[in-house]
Amino acid sequence: MRVLLMSDYATPSGGAELMVLALRDALRRRGHDARLLASSARPLNLPSQADYQCFGTLSSLRGLTQVANLSAFRRLQQVLREFRPDLIHVRLFLSQLSPLILPLLGDVPAIYHVAWYRCICPIGTKMLPDLSSCREPAGAACLRHGCFPTYAWPSTMLQMNLWRRWRGAFNLIVANSHATRRRLEAEGIQPVEVVWNGVPVRTARRDLAPRPAVVFAGRLIQEKGADDLIEAFACVRSQVPGARLLIAGDGPDRQHLVSNVSRLGLNSCVTFLGHLSREEMEERFGGAWVQVVPSRWEEPFGIVAAEAMMRGTAVIASNTGGLAEILEDGKTGLLVPPQDPSQLAGALLRLLENQDYAARMGRNGREFALRYLTEDAFVDRFVSLYQTLCGHAPVAVAR
């Protein structure tokens, strides 16, 4: 089967990007001809792994290309003519690839695989500037709440209107969690299939480190809540003096976070690791007692939580979005209210003061991940959908 994958980015810079790269490579191992078309934009200046590229930018010009990326339109025309795919699978969309690609899909079966809320929210998070959840449709509410500059509103609304006009080009919408599906259906996008993300199967973690270790992985932006974790860790540190915190990732909030660590007197026990590859992260996090995912927004899925569970590391996560779906509170993880450092500190103490409890919770999480969150299961489900859309014998897809 010839499968054309499309994504705004082809850099290993985030969970959604890693998933599309992993899907392409897994399809190839199964004998399919899978190729990836993406923009040339490179978050974190990481190398692109695209097979085909169109123009992309992280500069102010992105406001224009999001509405009408003519390079993406022309490149897709060429790829469709030369590659002649049996199916098109669009992953990240609307940050670089514009709605102009949609009329080109024509008679080729197409899937839109939703990774975040970009198709219903111009900033992608469904979060207002005061960090509360947005429950209004994109439009005048975006301007009223000050979600982005006034000058950008007309072009953004044009983009959203074009997307709404042409979204029928997709034969199927797939969400990465039931939480994401509920958000989409609340704004009139249906029917929506659900396929959980999957992560590579890894050997179980080594023994927990002698010194209690808390770890975080993610972009250093306010939505990810690393500053809430730092504040909670300051409370924990007074009761567990030997605890340390490792923060992997990079982003615009890094200096702010570094300043907070200094202000709280945590320089000796908090380490910023910068961006790590998956392999580097697994090595550094192998002996961690707990991985924290303190997201302030409703994470559509939470790939770093799944990776921690696969490793066998206990997880504390915000009780929102997809995180609340893949974690069972008290068994495979601990769920806490978002934006609540006090509750987060309490959950940390439950694990850092009881090594056996932390180890047991990690083992339970790994059992769940091996059953439901493997990369093979993820690929199986999409191959099944591909077969159905291309007219082959349908195969039941787990929901």
C-alpha positions in Angstrom: 0.0 0.0 0.0 1.3 3.5 -0.9 0.6 5.9 2.0 1.4 9.6 1.9 1.8 11.0 5.4 1.5 14.8 5.8 2.5 17.0 8.7 3.4 20.6 9.5 6.7 19.4 10.9 9.0 16.4 10.4 11.4 17.1 13.2 11.6 14.8 16.4 10.6 17.8 18.5 7.4 16.7 20.2 5.0 13.9 20.8 2.9 14.4 17.6 6.0 14.7 15.4 7.6 11.5 16.9 4.3 9.6 16.3 4.2 10.5 12.6 7.9 9.5 12.1 7.4 6.3 14.0 4.3 5.5 12.0 6.1 6.0 8.7 9.0 3.8 9.7 6.7 1.1 11.1 4.7 1.0 7.9 7.9 0.6 5.9 9.0 -2.3 8.1 5.7 -4.0 7.2 6.3 -3.6 3.5 4.2 -0.5 2.7 5.6 2.4 0.8 5.1 5.2 3.2 6.4 8.7 2.6 6.2 11.9 4.6 5.5 15.4 3.2 6.2 18.2 5.6 7.2 21.9 5.7 10.8 22.9 6.0 10.3 24.6 9.3 12.4 23.1 12.0 11.4 23.6 15.7 14.3 23.6 18.1 16.5 23.6 15.0 16.4 19.9 14.8 16.9 18.1 11.4 13.9 17.4 9.3 13.2 13.7 8.4 10.7 14.4 5.6 10.8 12.6 2.3 9.2 15.6 0.6 9.4 19.2 1.7 7.5 22.4 1.0 8.1 25.9 2.4 7.7 26.5 6.1 8.8 29.2 8.5 8.8 30.0 12.2 9.0 33.7 11.5 6.2 36.3 11.3 5.5 35.1 7.7 3.8 32.0 9.2 0.6 34.0 9.6 0.4 34.2 5.8 1.5 30.7 5.0 -1.1 29.2 7.5 -3.8 30.7 5.3 -2.3 30.1 1.8 0.9 28.0 1.6 1.3 28.0 -2.1 4.5 25.9 -1.8 2.6 23.2 0.0 -0.2 23.3 -2.7 2.3 22.9 -5.6 4.4 20.3 -3.8 1.4 18.2 -3.0 0.3 18.4 -6.7 3.7 17.1 -7.7 3.8 14.3 -5.1 0.2 13.1 -6.0 1.2 13.0 -9.7 4.5 11.1 -9.1 3.8 8.9 -6.0 0.1 8.2 -6.7 -0.7 7.2 -3.1 -3.5 4.8 -2.2 -4.3 6.8 0.9 -3.4 10.2 2.5 -2.9 10.5 6.3 -2.7 14.1 7.6 -1.3 14.4 11.1 -0.3 18.0 12.2 -2.1 20.5 10.1 -2.8 24.3 10.0 0.4 25.5 11.6 2.4 25.3 8.3 0.2 23.4 5.8 -2.7 25.6 4.9 -6.3 24.6 3.9 -5.3 25.0 0.3 -4.1 21.4 0.3 -7.6 20.1 0.9 -9.2 20.5 -2.6 -6.3 18.5 -3.9 -7.2 15.4 -2.0 -9.9 14.6 -4.6 -10.6 11.0 -5.0 -7.8 9.7 -2.8 -9.1 8.3 0.6 -7.9 10.7 3.3 -7.7 10.6 7.1 -7.2 13.6 9.4 -5.5 12.4 12.5 -6.1 15.1 15.2 -3.2 15.5 17.6 -4.3 18.7 19.3 -7.1 21.3 19.1 -5.8 23.4 16.2 -8.8 22.6 14.0 -11.2 24.1 16.5 -8.9 26.7 18.2 -6.5 29.0 16.4 -3.9 28.7 19.2 -4.4 24.9 19.5 -4.9 24.7 23.2 -8.5 25.7 23.9 -7.1 27.7 26.8 -7.8 31.4 27.5 -5.1 33.9 28.5 -6.0 33.5 32.1 -5.2 29.8 31.8 -8.9 28.7 32.1 -10.4 26.3 29.6 -12.2 27.8 26.6 -15.7 26.4 25.8 -16.6 28.8 23.0 -16.2 28.2 19.3 -13.5 29.9 17.4 -14.6 33.3 16.1 -15.5 36.5 17.9 -14.6 34.9 21.2 -11.0 34.7 20.2 -10.9 38.5 19.7 -13.0 39.2 22.8 -10.7 37.2 25.1 -7.5 38.6 23.6 -6.2 35.2 22.6 -4.0 36.7 19.9 -3.2 40.2 18.5 -6.1 42.1 16.8 -4.2 42.5 13.6 -3.9 38.7 13.2 -7.6 38.0 13.7 -8.9 38.5 10.1 -6.3 36.2 8.5 -6.9 33.6 11.3 -10.6 33.6 10.8 -10.1 33.3 7.0 -8.0 30.2 7.6 -10.6 28.7 9.9 -13.4 29.4 7.4 -11.5 27.7 4.6 -10.9 24.7 6.8 -14.6 24.5 7.7 -15.5 24.8 4.0 -13.2 22.1 2.8 -13.0 19.6 5.7 -15.3 17.3 3.8 -12.2 16.3 1.8 -11.4 13.9 4.7 -13.1 10.6 4.6 -12.4 10.0 8.3 -11.4 12.0 11.4 -9.3 10.2 14.0 -8.7 11.5 17.5 -5.9 10.4 19.8 -8.2 10.1 22.8 -11.9 10.1 23.8 -11.3 13.4 25.4 -10.2 14.9 22.1 -13.2 13.3 20.4 -15.5 15.0 22.9 -13.9 18.3 22.2 -14.3 17.9 18.4 -17.9 16.6 18.5 -18.9 19.5 20.8 -18.0 21.8 17.8 -19.8 19.8 15.2 -16.9 17.6 13.9 -18.2 14.0 13.7 -18.2 11.1 13.4 -14.7 10.7 15.0 -12.8 7.4 15.5 -10.4 7.1 18.4 -7.0 5.5 18.2 -4.7 5.9 21.2 -1.1 6.7 20.6 1.5 4.0 21.0 5.1 4.0 22.2 8.0 1.6 21.6 8.2 -1.4 23.9 11.3 -1.1 26.1 12.9 -3.2 28.7 11.6 -2.5 32.2 13.4 0.3 34.1 16.3 -0.6 36.3 16.0 -0.4 40.1 15.0 3.0 41.5 17.9 5.3 42.2 19.0 5.3 45.9 18.3 9.1 45.9 14.7 10.0 45.2 14.5 11.4 41.7 11.6 13.4 40.1 11.6 13.9 36.3 9.8 16.1 33.8 9.9 16.0 30.0 8.2 18.5 27.7 8.4 21.9 26.0 9.1 24.6 28.4 6.0 26.6 27.8 3.3 27.7 30.4 0.8 25.2 29.2 3.0 22.3 30.3 3.1 23.5 33.9 6.8 23.0 34.8 6.6 26.1 37.0 3.9 24.4 39.1 6.1 21.4 39.5 9.1 23.6 40.6 6.9 25.2 43.2 5.6 21.9 44.4 9.1 20.5 44.5 10.2 23.3 46.8 7.7 22.2 49.3 8.7 18.5 48.9 12.4 19.3 49.3 12.0 20.5 52.9 10.6 17.0 53.8 12.7 14.9 51.5 16.0 16.7 51.6 17.8 14.2 49.3 15.2 14.5 46.4 16.3 15.9 43.1 14.4 17.1 40.0 15.5 16.6 36.4 13.8 18.8 33.7 14.2 17.7 30.1 13.1 20.0 27.3 13.5 23.4 25.9 11.4 26.4 25.0 10.6 30.1 25.5 10.0 29.7 29.3 13.3 28.2 30.1 14.9 31.4 31.5 11.8 32.1 33.6 12.0 28.6 35.1 15.7 28.9 35.8 15.0 32.1 37.6 12.3 30.5 39.7 14.7 27.7 40.7 17.2 30.3 41.8 14.5 32.3 43.7 13.4 29.2 45.6 17.0 28.2 46.4 16.8 24.9 44.4 20.0 25.3 42.3 21.7 22.4 44.0 18.9 19.9 43.4 17.3 20.9 40.1 19.0 20.2 36.8 17.9 21.4 33.3 18.9 18.8 30.7 17.8 20.7 27.6 16.2 18.8 24.7 16.9 15.0 24.8 16.3 12.4 22.2 14.1 9.5 23.2 17.1 7.3 23.8 18.9 9.9 25.9 15.8 10.5 27.9 15.3 6.8 28.7 18.9 6.6 29.9 18.7 9.7 32.1 15.2 8.7 33.5 15.9 5.0 34.0 16.1 5.2 37.8 13.5 7.9 38.4 11.0 7.4 41.2 8.3 9.4 39.5 7.6 11.3 36.3 5.4 14.3 36.5 3.1 15.6 33.8 1.6 18.8 35.4 -0.1 20.1 32.3 -2.3 23.2 32.7 -4.2 22.6 29.4 -6.2 19.5 28.5 -3.5 17.3 27.0 -5.1 15.5 24.1 -3.2 12.4 25.0 0.1 12.8 26.9 2.8 10.8 25.1 5.4 11.4 27.8 3.1 9.8 30.4 2.8 6.7 28.1 6.6 6.6 27.7 7.0 6.7 31.5 4.4 3.9 32.0 6.2 1.8 29.4 9.5 2.3 31.2 7.8 1.3 34.5 8.1 4.7 36.2 5.3 5.9 38.4 3.4 8.9 37.0 1.7 11.9 38.5 -0.4 13.8 36.0 -3.0 16.5 35.8 -6.6 15.1 36.0 -7.6 16.5 32.6 -7.9 15.4 28.9 -6.3 12.3 27.7 -4.1 12.0 30.8 -7.1 11.1 32.9 -8.0 8.5 30.3 -4.8 6.5 30.3 -4.0 6.7 34.0 -6.0 5.0 36.7 -5.7 7.1 39.9 -4.1 5.2 42.7 -3.2 2.2 40.6 -1.2 3.1 37.5 -0.6 6.7 38.5 -1.8 9.6 40.6 -4.1 12.3 39.2 -4.1 15.8 40.7 -6.0 19.0 39.8 -4.1 21.1 37.3 -2.5 24.4 38.4 -2.5 23.2 42.1 1.1 23.0 43.4 -0.1 22.1 46.9 -2.0 19.0 45.7 0.9 18.1 43.4 3.3 18.4 46.4 1.1 16.0 48.4 1.1 13.5 45.6 4.9 13.7 45.3 5.3 13.1 49.0 3.1 9.9 48.8 5.6 8.4 46.3 8.9 9.9 47.5 8.3 8.8 51.1 7.4 5.2 50.0 9.8 3.6 47.6 7.8 0.4 47.4 4.7 2.2 46.5 6.4 4.1 43.8 7.9 0.9 42.4 4.6 -0.9 42.5 2.8 1.9 40.8 5.4 1.9 38.0 5.0 -1.9 37.5 1.2 -1.5 37.2 1.6 1.3 34.7 4.0 -0.8 32.6 1.5 -3.7 32.5 -1.2 -1.3 31.2 1.2 0.2 28.6 2.2 -3.3 27.3 -1.5 -4.1 26.9 -2.9 -0.9 25.4 -0.2 1.6 24.5 2.3 -0.2 22.3 3.5 1.2 19.0 2.5 -2.1 17.3 -1.1 -1.8 18.5 -1.2 1.8 17.2 0.1 0.8 13.8 -2.3 -2.2 13.6 -5.3 0.1 14.2 -4.3 2.5 11.4 -3.5 -0.3 9.0 -7.0 -1.6 9.7 -8.5 1.8 8.9 -6.4 2.1 5.7 -7.7 -1.3 4.5 -11.3 -0.2 5.2 -11.0 3.1 3.4 -9.2 1.6 0.4 -11.9 -1.0 0.0 -10.1 -4.0 1.4 -11.8 -6.4 3.9 -12.5 -4.3 7.1 -10.9 -5.3 10.3 -12.4 -4.3 13.7 -10.6 -1.4 15.3 -10.3 -1.2 19.1 -11.7 2.0 20.5 
